[in-house]
């Protein structure tokens, strides 16, 4: 997830989709990324996501239904446990840190 904050480079967080999946039903995460179930102003189920870094913090909510649909599509494309077949995570992290 990347946010443009007005600086030359966006602030980026890289985390597993499993964090979002689990966060739909219970609080999860430590440190820079935390996710937990909540309710919006109308009482509908939502998911809260808090991100923090030395450059700033962000907290936002999303409805469960579109998030769950997005996650479902990602698991159809890349089944759980097969992520390393498609992405070299170490290489991606190194690329982002360079």
Secondary structure, 3 states (H helix, E strand, C coil): CEECCCCCCCEECCCCHHHHHHHCCCCECCCCEEEEEEECCCCCEEEEEEEEECCEEEEEEEEHHHHHHHHHHHHHHCCCCCHHHHCCHHHHHHHHHC
